[in-house]
Amino acid sequence: MPKVLRAHDMSKCIGCFTCMNVCAAFNLRDHSLKKSCIHIRTSGGLEGRFVSSVCLACREPACAEVCPTAALLPRKGGGVTLKKELCIGCRRCLGACTALAVNFDEDTGKPIICRHCGICSQYCPHNCLTMEESPE
C-alpha cells in the first residue's frame, strides 16, 4: 500500500529545519533549505508556533491538472510524480497548489515536488512528521 507524508503534530516542532535539510540533501543533493519539498515556518512573530507546508497528496491534484505538458502525473495513494524531461518550467503548478507545497528550483528551472519518500519523517527529532498508508 502506498504511503503519504503527514504533519500531524506540529505542536512539538522546535524549528530545527532538520526535515528540510535532509529532504534537500537526499532528493536534490543540495543543502539549501530552498531546495526542500517541505517548508517549516513560524505562524507569525517570535512566539508563533511552527507550521508546515507539505504536499497533501491530493487524489485529484490541481498541480497536475494545470500542467500543460503532463509533466506531473497523479501517483498511487495521492500526490504527483514529476517527469522532469516533460517540464517546461511554466510554474503553473506553484499557483495551483492549495497547500503552497510546490517550490521552484531556479537553478534547474523545474518545480520541486514531494515524492512522499519519508526521509524527512525519519530524521524529525520530535516525530512531528509521519508516513501513513494511503489506499490506492
C-alpha positions as CSV (number, residue, x, y, z in Angstrom):
1,M,0.0,0.0,0.0
2,P,1.4,3.5,-0.9
3,K,2.3,5.9,1.9
4,V,1.9,9.6,2.2
5,L,3.6,12.2,4.4
6,R,1.5,13.9,7.1
7,A,2.4,16.7,9.5
8,H,0.0,15.8,12.3
9,D,1.8,17.0,15.4
10,M,3.4,20.3,14.7
11,S,2.9,21.4,18.3
12,K,6.2,19.6,19.1
13,C,8.2,21.2,16.3
14,I,11.1,23.3,17.5
15,G,12.0,24.7,14.1
16,C,15.3,22.9,13.8
17,F,14.8,22.5,10.0
18,T,16.4,19.0,10.0
19,C,13.5,17.8,7.9
20,M,14.1,20.5,5.3
21,N,17.8,19.9,5.2
22,V,17.7,16.1,4.9
23,C,15.0,16.4,2.2
24,A,17.1,18.7,0.0
25,A,20.2,16.7,0.6
26,F,18.6,13.3,-0.1
27,N,16.4,14.3,-3.1
28,L,18.4,17.1,-4.8
29,R,21.9,16.5,-3.4
30,D,21.9,20.1,-2.1
31,H,22.0,21.5,1.4
32,S,20.0,24.7,0.6
33,L,16.7,24.9,2.5
34,K,15.2,26.4,-0.6
35,K,15.6,23.0,-2.3
36,S,13.4,21.2,0.2
37,C,9.9,19.8,-0.6
38,I,8.7,20.5,2.9
39,H,8.7,24.1,4.3
40,I,8.7,24.9,8.0
41,R,7.9,28.4,9.1
42,T,6.5,30.3,12.1
43,S,2.9,31.1,12.2
44,G,3.8,34.7,13.0
45,G,6.0,36.6,15.4
46,L,8.6,35.4,17.8
47,E,6.1,33.5,19.9
48,G,4.2,31.9,17.0
49,R,4.1,28.1,16.6
50,F,5.8,26.4,13.7
51,V,3.7,25.3,10.8
52,S,4.5,23.2,7.8
53,S,3.7,23.4,4.1
54,V,3.7,19.9,2.8
55,C,2.1,18.1,-0.1
56,L,-1.4,17.0,0.9
57,A,-1.3,14.0,-1.5
58,C,-4.5,15.2,-3.3
59,R,-6.5,12.5,-5.1
60,E,-7.2,14.9,-7.9
61,P,-4.1,17.2,-7.8
62,A,-4.7,20.7,-9.1
63,C,-1.0,21.0,-9.9
64,A,-1.3,18.1,-12.4
65,E,-4.5,19.5,-13.9
66,V,-2.9,22.8,-14.8
67,C,0.3,21.3,-16.2
68,P,0.3,21.9,-20.0
69,T,2.8,19.1,-20.8
70,A,1.6,16.4,-18.5
71,A,4.9,16.5,-16.6
72,L,3.0,16.0,-13.3
73,L,1.3,12.6,-13.1
74,P,-1.0,11.5,-10.3
75,R,0.7,8.9,-8.2
76,K,-0.9,5.9,-6.4
77,G,-2.1,6.9,-3.0
78,G,-2.2,10.6,-3.8
79,G,0.1,13.4,-4.9
80,V,2.1,13.5,-8.1
81,T,5.2,12.3,-9.8
82,L,7.3,14.8,-11.8
83,K,8.6,13.8,-15.2
84,K,11.4,16.4,-15.5
85,E,12.0,15.8,-19.2
86,L,8.5,17.0,-19.9
87,C,8.5,20.0,-17.7
88,I,8.9,23.4,-19.4
89,G,9.2,25.4,-16.2
90,C,6.0,27.4,-16.6
91,R,5.3,27.5,-12.9
92,R,1.6,26.9,-13.2
93,C,1.8,24.1,-10.6
94,L,3.0,26.6,-8.0
95,G,-0.1,28.7,-8.2
96,A,-2.4,25.7,-8.4
97,C,-1.2,24.0,-5.2
98,T,-3.6,24.9,-2.4
99,A,-1.1,23.8,0.3
100,L,1.7,26.0,-1.1
101,A,3.8,22.9,-1.2
102,V,5.4,23.3,-4.6
103,N,8.7,25.1,-4.6
104,F,10.7,26.1,-7.7
105,D,14.4,25.4,-8.3
106,E,15.8,28.5,-10.0
107,D,19.0,26.5,-10.9
108,T,17.2,23.8,-12.9
109,G,14.1,25.8,-13.9
110,K,11.9,22.9,-12.6
111,P,9.4,22.6,-9.7
112,I,10.4,20.8,-6.5
113,I,7.7,18.2,-5.9
114,C,7.4,16.0,-2.8
115,R,7.8,12.3,-3.7
116,H,6.4,11.1,-0.3
117,C,9.7,9.3,0.3
118,G,9.5,9.8,4.0
119,I,13.1,10.8,4.6
120,C,12.0,14.0,6.4
121,S,9.9,12.0,8.8
122,Q,12.8,9.6,9.6
123,Y,15.0,12.4,10.7
124,C,12.5,14.6,12.6
125,P,13.7,14.5,16.2
126,H,10.3,15.1,17.7
127,N,8.2,12.9,15.4
128,C,6.1,15.8,14.0
129,L,6.0,14.2,10.6
130,T,4.8,10.7,9.9
131,M,4.2,8.4,6.9
132,E,0.7,6.9,6.7
133,E,-0.7,4.2,4.5
134,S,-3.0,5.5,1.8
135,P,-5.5,3.5,-0.1
136,E,-4.8,3.3,-3.8
